[in-house]
Amino acid sequence: MQKLVYSVAVSMDGFIASPDGSFDWLAPFPPDADFTQAFLSGIGSVLMGRACYDLERAMQGEVYREKRVAVMTHRPIEPLPGNVACFAGDLSAALAWLREGDSDIWLYGGGAVAGQALAADLIDEIHLAVVPVTLGQGVALFGNGTFAIRDWELYESKPSSSGYFMHAYRRKYDSI
């Protein structure tokens, strides 16, 4: 069964981006190449919000060309790459399209999309790269959404060479 995996870098005080949406604070903490390659090899598609899509496209020129990418947005993307589809509102249509593949789905961000997925009880795993920085304010890990209590089980925790800790959690479905 495909999993929806929210994998994201987060400050010690729970923010995934600065108030302006930037993540310059991550520069001194590059991701470990081994972890990144191992994670991405199990991912077949990507779910992301429009701000994340625009940022990734500005940095890379294209967004995960070899994977299906669903962008949650109310604005058209022009030109629309062949591997990208736009969706608005409920996540179900986007996830149905992404699940046409056979690998796990990466919930890339942002916080609002992650909050919506958590509220709908769709997230199977959460991988947090906890960075030793406090931002004080910014884009919250799960946006400003409201959701029910969920129990998670830590199944892996390891330090990176650049100073953050990667914690991997999976849902405990039998606990609530």
N, C-alpha and C positions, 0 to 999 in steps of 0.2 A: 504494500500500500504506500502511495506517495505521502510524504510528510510536508507540511507547511512549516518552514524553519525561519524564524526571525533571528537573523544574525546581524549584529550591529555593535559598533563601538559606543561606549557610554561613559560619561564622566562619573566621578565618584558620587556626585550629587544628583545623578539621574537624567542628565541631558545628552542628547545625541547631536546637537548643533548649537552654535551660538544664537543669540536672539535674531541676528540677521540671516540665519540659515547656513552660515559658513562653518567649516570644521578645520580652520587653520590650527587650532589647538592640538590637533592630532599629528601635525608634522613631525614632532620629535619622537613619535611612537609608531614607526612604520610596522605594518603587519608582517608576521613571519611568513616567508614564501612557502614553506612546507605546509603550514596550516591552510593558507589561502588556496594552494593548488589542490590539496586533499579535499577541502570543502567544496570548491567549485567543480571538481570532477564528479561529485554525486548530485549536482544540481542540473536539472534539465530546463528549467524556466524560472523567470523572475517576475515578481509582483512589486510594483513601486508606485509612489505618488509622483505627481507632475514635477514638483520642485526637485526631487531626486533625479528624475529623468533628465531634466534640463541641465542640472549640474554635471551629471555623468557625461552627457553629450558634449557639453562645453569642454570638459577635461579630456575626453577620449576621442571625440569626433563621431563615435558610434557607440551604441549601447548593447553589449553582449550579443554581437552579430550571430553567433552560433547557437543562441538560445532564444526561445520564445519569451517576449517581454510584454507584460500587460501593464499599462499605465492608467492609473485612476486619475481622470481629469475631466473637466467640463469644457476644455478648450481644445480645438483640433491641433494636431501635430502636423506641420508641413515642412518639408516633405515627410511622409510617413514611411519609414523603412519597412521592408517586407516582413521582418521578424517581430514587428511591434503592432499591437492593437490597443485602442483606447476604449476605456469603459468608464461609466459614471455611476454614482450611487452605490447600491449594494454590491458586495464583492463576489456574489455567487456566479454571475456570468463570466467574470474575469477568471475565477478559479476553474470553472468548467472548461474554458478554452485552454488554460494552462495544463489541466489534467489530461488533455488529449495525448500528452507525452507520457513517458513511463518513469521519469526520474523525479526526485524531490523538487519542491518549489521553494525558492529563496524569497522571503519577504524582506526586500532590500530596505524599505522605508517609504516614507518617513513615519514620524510618530503618530500622525492622525490615521494613516492606513493601518498601522500596527494596533492602535487602540480600537479601531473598527473591527479588525480581525479577532482581537482578544474578546471584545464584547460579544461577538457572534460565536465564540468558542471554537475557532478554526485553527489556532496555533497548536502545533504538536510539539515543537522544540523551540527553545530560546537559547541562543549562543550570545553571551555578553562578553565583549572585550572591555573589561573595566580598566579605564585609563586613569592613572594617578594625577588627576587634575580636577579642580572644582571650578565650575563656571558661574555659579550663583543664579543664573537665569538662562533661558534658552528654549529650545524645542525639547519637550519632555519625551521620555522613552516611549510612552504610550499616548502621546498627545494629551488633550484635555478631556478625553473620554471617560465614561463611567462603565464599569464592568463588575461582574460578580467575582467573589473570591475564588481563586484557583490554586491548587497545590501542585508544586513542581518538585522533581527529584533531580538533584545534582548527580550527573553521571561522569563528568570529567572536569578537571580543573588543572590548568597548567600555566606557568609563567611564560611570557615571551622574552625574547632576547632584548627587546627595546623597553621593557619595564611595565607593561600592562599584564593583567591576568585574564585568561580566557576561561570562562565558566560555561559549561554546556548543561542545560536542564531539559528534561522531558516531562510531559504532562503525566500526572498521577490521576488517571481517570477513575479509579475505584475509591478515591478518598473523600469525595464530596457527593 
